[in-house]
Amino acid sequence: MANTIILFSSANQTGNTYQLTQAVRSQLDETHTRYFNLDSHNYADYNYHNFYSRDDFYDIADALAWADNIVFASPVYWHGVTSNMKRLIDRITELTENPEIKHIGKGLKDKQGFVLTTSASKDVCPVFAGFFEKVFHYFDIHMTELLHLDCSKSFTLPKQQITHFSALLK
């Protein structure tokens, strides 16, 4: 069974993206899944000098090393991810520069990348999807699946799509 890290961020901690994420998470084996609510973790912004105090980023980095699958879960805000998700992705750059953890950055190669998102649009924003395509390409992560739910009129968890998405993580 594959190991999966889920990185979640949303201004609405019980909203649509959270519910989608939990629906997927409920179908996974707990012992092979690590879940991080980025909004309740403390990590510094990326800086060019790579000078950081010991913060929660290193726990996330260790989980990235452990995982076979990396799931980013964020609603679409102004064509992009939440600010905390963007901060984390910026900080992941440290994995390519800091000699002490560079092996983790190199280890991202060939992992499977996934995205869970919700918005008030029928289709996922191409800027949002393109952002993850670029991030995954930069780290040589395979973009495996993006699941987007349109919440413009109502919110329903599509069981078949969630089951399909979850099966790809196993």
Backbone bond lengths (Angstrom), bond angles and torsions (degrees), N, CA, C in turn:
res aa  C-N    CA-C-N  psi(-1)  N-CA   C-N-CA  omega(-1)  CA-C   N-CA-C  phi
1 M - - - 1.457 - - 1.530 108.72 -
2 A 1.309 116.55 138.97 1.462 122.38 -178.45 1.526 111.03 -78.81
3 N 1.328 115.64 148.69 1.463 122.26 174.71 1.521 109.30 -89.98
4 T 1.329 116.03 137.80 1.461 121.59 -175.26 1.515 110.80 -129.23
5 I 1.328 116.36 131.79 1.458 122.45 170.14 1.525 107.40 -106.66
6 I 1.324 115.82 133.77 1.463 121.78 176.24 1.519 107.59 -114.91
7 L 1.321 116.04 121.97 1.462 123.21 179.73 1.525 107.66 -110.01
8 F 1.318 116.61 107.67 1.465 123.06 -173.96 1.522 110.78 -111.58
9 S 1.344 115.68 141.67 1.466 121.43 172.31 1.522 108.89 -152.83
10 S 1.336 115.64 135.58 1.462 121.23 176.54 1.518 109.30 -165.05
11 A 1.315 116.41 143.56 1.463 120.41 174.94 1.524 110.60 -66.75
12 N 1.324 116.87 -26.79 1.461 121.86 177.34 1.528 107.63 -103.70
13 Q 1.308 116.06 99.10 1.461 121.91 -172.88 1.528 114.54 -68.45
14 T 1.317 118.07 -9.56 1.469 120.94 176.59 1.529 111.03 -127.37
15 G 1.317 116.53 17.98 1.460 121.98 -174.20 1.516 114.19 -80.50
16 N 1.315 114.73 -162.47 1.461 122.20 -174.15 1.526 113.30 -61.16
17 T 1.332 116.93 -45.08 1.467 119.43 -179.20 1.522 110.38 -65.98
18 Y 1.322 116.52 -39.68 1.465 120.52 176.61 1.532 109.94 -60.57
19 Q 1.325 117.10 -47.04 1.470 120.66 -179.11 1.531 111.52 -62.47
20 L 1.324 116.61 -40.64 1.465 120.66 176.47 1.527 110.28 -62.40
21 T 1.318 115.90 -46.36 1.464 121.04 -179.50 1.530 110.93 -60.44
22 Q 1.320 116.34 -44.17 1.468 120.21 -179.70 1.529 111.64 -67.39
23 A 1.325 117.16 -33.76 1.469 120.33 177.14 1.526 110.49 -63.59
24 V 1.322 116.90 -42.05 1.467 120.87 176.55 1.526 109.43 -67.81
25 R 1.305 116.17 -47.78 1.470 121.50 -177.75 1.529 111.89 -57.75
26 S 1.323 117.20 -37.00 1.470 121.14 -177.99 1.526 112.47 -65.18
27 Q 1.327 117.58 -17.81 1.463 121.35 -179.73 1.526 112.54 -94.92
28 L 1.330 116.48 0.75 1.461 120.76 -177.63 1.525 110.67 -104.73
29 D 1.313 115.50 154.25 1.459 121.74 176.08 1.532 108.46 -72.48
30 E 1.334 115.82 123.59 1.468 121.54 -177.14 1.521 112.97 -57.38
31 T 1.327 117.26 -35.35 1.465 119.81 -176.98 1.526 112.12 -72.21
32 H 1.322 116.40 -15.03 1.465 120.61 179.96 1.529 112.04 -112.08
33 T 1.327 116.25 16.69 1.466 120.75 -177.10 1.522 110.05 -132.35
34 R 1.311 115.79 133.30 1.466 121.39 171.94 1.525 107.72 -122.48
35 Y 1.321 114.39 131.32 1.464 121.98 -175.11 1.519 109.20 -117.16
36 F 1.329 116.08 129.60 1.460 121.96 176.97 1.521 109.23 -123.82
37 N 1.317 116.15 119.12 1.462 121.03 169.53 1.526 105.47 -87.43
38 L 1.311 116.76 102.40 1.465 121.45 -173.98 1.518 112.70 -60.88
39 D 1.324 116.87 -24.67 1.461 120.68 -177.84 1.526 112.32 -74.88
40 S 1.310 117.57 -11.65 1.462 119.89 177.46 1.526 112.05 -115.20
41 H 1.323 116.45 14.94 1.462 121.28 174.85 1.523 109.57 -111.61
42 N 1.303 115.02 150.72 1.460 121.50 -178.16 1.529 109.32 -108.11
43 Y 1.319 115.80 115.03 1.458 119.67 175.85 1.526 108.27 -145.54
44 A 1.321 114.64 144.03 1.464 120.88 -176.66 1.523 110.76 -75.82
45 D 1.320 115.09 157.24 1.457 120.74 173.27 1.525 109.43 -67.21
46 Y 1.322 116.38 152.81 1.454 121.54 175.00 1.521 109.48 -60.41
47 N 1.339 116.42 141.57 1.465 120.16 171.57 1.524 109.05 -138.82
48 Y 1.317 115.52 150.64 1.461 121.00 -173.59 1.517 113.69 -66.71
49 H 1.321 117.73 -20.60 1.463 120.88 -178.75 1.526 111.87 -87.82
50 N 1.322 116.32 -5.99 1.463 121.83 -178.45 1.517 112.14 52.49
51 F 1.328 115.67 42.01 1.455 121.45 176.68 1.520 108.06 -106.44
52 Y 1.326 115.63 110.11 1.459 121.21 -177.19 1.521 109.17 -135.44
53 S 1.305 115.39 147.48 1.456 119.16 168.80 1.527 107.22 -80.00
54 R 1.304 115.58 166.30 1.473 119.04 177.27 1.528 107.77 -66.73
55 D 1.327 117.21 116.75 1.463 121.15 -178.63 1.526 109.75 -135.59
56 D 1.312 116.03 -174.53 1.468 121.04 -175.71 1.526 113.82 -67.47
57 F 1.319 117.45 -14.46 1.460 119.64 -179.69 1.525 111.32 -57.83
58 Y 1.322 116.92 -37.16 1.462 119.56 -175.67 1.530 111.95 -69.19
59 D 1.331 117.73 -29.21 1.469 120.55 172.58 1.530 110.12 -67.13
60 I 1.329 115.77 -40.33 1.466 120.48 177.41 1.527 109.76 -65.96
61 A 1.333 117.22 -42.28 1.467 121.34 178.98 1.528 110.77 -60.92
62 D 1.331 117.31 -43.05 1.468 120.42 177.43 1.528 110.96 -61.24
63 A 1.323 116.77 -39.83 1.468 120.68 178.49 1.529 110.91 -68.39
64 L 1.331 117.66 -35.03 1.465 120.58 175.45 1.528 110.13 -62.51
65 A 1.331 116.37 -40.07 1.466 120.45 178.46 1.530 110.79 -64.72
66 W 1.327 116.76 -38.51 1.466 123.36 -178.22 1.528 112.16 -70.36
67 A 1.319 116.80 -33.69 1.471 122.30 -169.85 1.525 113.34 -77.75
68 D 1.326 113.97 148.05 1.464 122.00 168.00 1.525 109.80 -93.89
69 N 1.339 115.09 -32.04 1.465 123.07 -178.55 1.521 109.49 -118.04
70 I 1.319 115.99 137.42 1.462 121.88 177.02 1.522 107.46 -120.20
71 V 1.333 115.87 118.62 1.461 121.71 -179.12 1.521 108.71 -112.06
72 F 1.316 116.44 121.19 1.461 122.49 172.89 1.523 107.28 -100.24
73 A 1.334 116.85 128.72 1.465 121.26 -178.89 1.522 109.21 -126.51
74 S 1.324 115.99 112.59 1.464 122.12 -178.63 1.521 109.10 -152.54
75 P 1.329 117.04 140.25 1.463 117.84 169.92 1.528 109.25 -69.22
76 V 1.313 116.05 164.02 1.465 120.83 175.14 1.524 107.82 -84.30
77 Y 1.334 116.46 118.00 1.466 122.93 175.47 1.522 108.00 -117.15
78 W 1.314 118.13 116.70 1.464 121.26 177.55 1.526 111.37 47.76
79 H 1.302 117.13 48.05 1.463 125.30 176.89 1.523 113.47 74.43
80 G 1.322 118.70 4.05 1.457 120.73 -176.55 1.518 112.89 -137.99
81 V 1.316 114.22 -171.83 1.461 122.31 179.14 1.525 109.73 -84.62
82 T 1.321 116.37 172.88 1.464 120.44 176.06 1.525 109.61 -63.80
83 S 1.317 115.89 160.68 1.466 119.66 -179.50 1.526 111.49 -62.97
84 N 1.328 118.37 -38.33 1.468 119.86 179.31 1.522 112.03 -68.91
85 M 1.318 117.52 -34.36 1.464 120.61 175.51 1.530 109.61 -65.27
86 K 1.320 116.49 -43.64 1.474 120.46 178.97 1.520 110.45 -63.38
87 R 1.336 117.11 -41.43 1.470 120.89 177.53 1.528 110.72 -59.32
88 L 1.334 116.48 -42.84 1.463 119.52 179.67 1.526 110.81 -64.60
89 I 1.312 116.97 -45.93 1.465 119.85 -178.97 1.524 110.21 -62.92
90 D 1.324 117.54 -39.09 1.468 120.07 173.64 1.528 110.35 -59.21
91 R 1.312 116.16 -44.69 1.466 120.87 -176.89 1.524 111.68 -67.76
92 I 1.321 117.68 -30.09 1.466 120.57 178.02 1.527 110.56 -58.35
93 T 1.320 116.76 -21.43 1.465 120.96 175.30 1.520 111.10 -56.34
94 E 1.333 116.80 -29.69 1.469 120.41 177.89 1.528 111.01 -56.57
95 L 1.315 116.79 -29.37 1.461 120.66 -179.56 1.523 112.43 -66.63
96 T 1.319 117.65 -14.31 1.467 120.80 177.82 1.521 112.05 -98.95
97 E 1.340 116.96 -6.98 1.464 120.22 -172.37 1.520 114.82 -121.71
98 N 1.307 118.22 -36.14 1.459 122.84 -174.87 1.531 109.11 -80.66
99 P 1.341 118.00 114.70 1.468 120.27 -175.96 1.533 114.00 -56.68
100 E 1.327 117.45 -29.21 1.465 120.74 -177.83 1.533 112.57 -70.69
101 I 1.318 117.12 -25.18 1.473 119.80 -177.69 1.534 112.65 -127.44
102 K 1.320 116.07 10.66 1.468 120.11 -179.25 1.533 111.54 -59.67
103 H 1.328 116.98 -30.50 1.470 120.32 178.90 1.532 111.29 -61.00
104 I 1.335 116.96 -30.12 1.467 119.83 177.54 1.524 109.62 -69.07
105 G 1.334 116.41 -43.61 1.463 120.50 177.85 1.517 111.96 -60.04
106 K 1.335 116.29 -44.25 1.466 119.71 178.27 1.524 110.97 -66.42
107 G 1.331 115.99 -30.45 1.457 121.29 -179.51 1.521 114.32 -72.77
108 L 1.331 117.56 -9.54 1.468 120.28 177.37 1.526 111.61 -72.08
109 K 1.331 115.65 -20.34 1.464 120.40 -179.07 1.529 110.50 -56.41
110 D 1.309 115.31 132.77 1.463 124.97 176.71 1.530 114.61 71.69
111 K 1.333 117.99 8.99 1.463 119.20 171.01 1.531 107.67 -74.67
112 Q 1.312 116.20 166.21 1.460 121.76 -179.33 1.526 109.22 -98.78
113 G 1.321 116.99 128.65 1.459 122.60 -179.73 1.522 111.39 -106.63
114 F 1.330 115.22 138.87 1.463 122.49 -178.08 1.519 109.29 -136.60
115 V 1.335 115.68 154.82 1.463 121.16 177.60 1.526 108.78 -136.37
116 L 1.330 115.27 133.73 1.468 123.01 170.46 1.511 107.47 -115.23
117 T 1.330 117.16 130.48 1.461 119.13 -178.94 1.525 111.44 -153.26
118 T 1.311 113.97 157.47 1.462 121.92 174.68 1.522 108.06 -134.48
119 S 1.332 114.98 154.92 1.466 119.82 176.46 1.523 108.81 -161.27
120 A 1.310 115.30 179.36 1.464 121.48 177.78 1.524 110.54 -98.07
121 S 1.321 116.78 30.21 1.465 122.32 179.53 1.520 110.24 -126.47
122 K 1.329 114.95 152.23 1.463 120.55 178.91 1.525 111.12 -62.72
123 D 1.320 115.78 -42.97 1.462 121.45 -178.37 1.518 109.68 -113.17
124 V 1.322 115.27 153.67 1.460 118.89 176.62 1.531 109.01 -65.58
125 C 1.299 116.19 142.94 1.464 121.41 178.22 1.530 109.23 -61.61
126 P 1.340 118.50 127.80 1.461 120.07 -179.11 1.530 113.03 -63.59
127 V 1.324 117.50 -28.11 1.473 120.39 176.80 1.530 109.12 -66.90
128 F 1.324 116.68 -44.39 1.464 122.66 178.62 1.532 110.40 -60.57
129 A 1.320 116.51 -51.63 1.467 120.80 -179.85 1.525 110.83 -62.83
130 G 1.329 116.57 -41.11 1.458 121.18 179.34 1.514 112.84 -63.27
131 F 1.329 116.50 -34.72 1.465 121.04 176.85 1.527 109.91 -57.98
132 F 1.330 116.99 -48.59 1.460 119.49 -179.61 1.521 111.95 -69.26
133 E 1.321 117.50 -35.21 1.464 119.53 175.52 1.523 110.12 -58.17
134 K 1.326 116.94 -42.88 1.472 121.41 179.88 1.528 111.48 -68.57
135 V 1.329 117.13 -44.44 1.472 120.63 179.18 1.527 109.92 -60.40
136 F 1.323 116.90 -49.01 1.458 120.17 -179.22 1.528 110.85 -63.02
137 H 1.310 117.43 -41.73 1.465 120.68 178.27 1.532 110.72 -60.87
138 Y 1.322 117.03 -43.51 1.473 121.76 -178.81 1.532 111.19 -57.16
139 F 1.321 116.65 -41.00 1.463 120.80 -177.52 1.535 113.02 -96.49
140 D 1.335 117.99 8.08 1.469 123.10 -177.84 1.524 112.51 57.67
141 I 1.329 115.30 37.17 1.458 122.48 174.70 1.531 107.18 -93.61
142 H 1.316 117.45 135.44 1.468 121.19 178.83 1.526 109.58 -77.43
143 M 1.327 117.29 121.28 1.465 120.18 175.95 1.524 107.32 -76.88
144 T 1.315 115.35 104.94 1.455 121.39 -171.34 1.521 112.73 -90.60
145 E 1.332 116.90 -45.50 1.466 119.20 -175.54 1.522 110.27 -158.81
146 L 1.324 115.60 142.06 1.461 123.26 171.76 1.521 106.72 -126.29
147 L 1.335 115.86 121.36 1.461 120.66 177.79 1.516 108.51 -110.61
148 H 1.331 115.38 117.23 1.467 122.66 -179.37 1.519 108.84 -117.48
149 L 1.334 115.63 134.30 1.461 120.49 174.82 1.520 109.93 -114.64
150 D 1.317 115.62 132.43 1.466 123.46 175.62 1.526 107.97 -82.59
151 C 1.315 116.18 118.59 1.473 121.38 -178.84 1.521 111.48 -112.48
152 S 1.329 117.42 19.72 1.466 120.89 -174.31 1.527 112.88 -66.23
153 K 1.313 117.28 -34.18 1.471 119.65 -177.47 1.519 111.87 -109.65
154 S 1.311 115.92 -38.78 1.461 121.00 179.20 1.522 107.75 -159.91
155 F 1.308 115.49 174.99 1.462 119.63 178.81 1.516 109.20 -126.72
156 T 1.307 115.00 118.63 1.456 121.85 177.20 1.518 107.83 -133.23
157 L 1.319 116.00 133.22 1.460 119.97 176.52 1.530 108.75 -83.00
158 P 1.340 117.53 113.16 1.467 120.67 -178.42 1.532 110.86 -78.47
159 K 1.305 116.22 104.52 1.463 122.48 -173.31 1.528 112.47 -54.83
160 Q 1.320 117.09 -45.09 1.467 120.36 -176.79 1.533 111.39 -63.80
161 Q 1.327 117.29 -43.85 1.467 120.33 179.18 1.526 111.28 -66.02
162 I 1.310 116.83 -39.33 1.465 121.03 179.22 1.528 110.38 -66.46
163 T 1.320 116.78 -41.92 1.465 120.96 177.65 1.524 110.58 -62.72
164 H 1.331 117.03 -43.52 1.469 121.24 178.05 1.530 110.66 -61.80
165 F 1.331 116.92 -47.97 1.465 121.75 -179.91 1.527 109.89 -59.22
166 S 1.324 116.46 -48.08 1.469 121.57 -178.43 1.524 111.70 -62.30
167 A 1.327 116.93 -38.09 1.467 120.83 179.99 1.527 111.13 -62.70
168 L 1.319 117.24 -32.96 1.465 120.64 178.53 1.524 112.02 -67.70
169 L 1.321 116.76 -21.90 1.465 121.55 -179.09 1.529 112.87 -85.81
170 K 1.311 117.25 -11.48 1.476 120.09 -173.89 1.509 112.90 -87.86
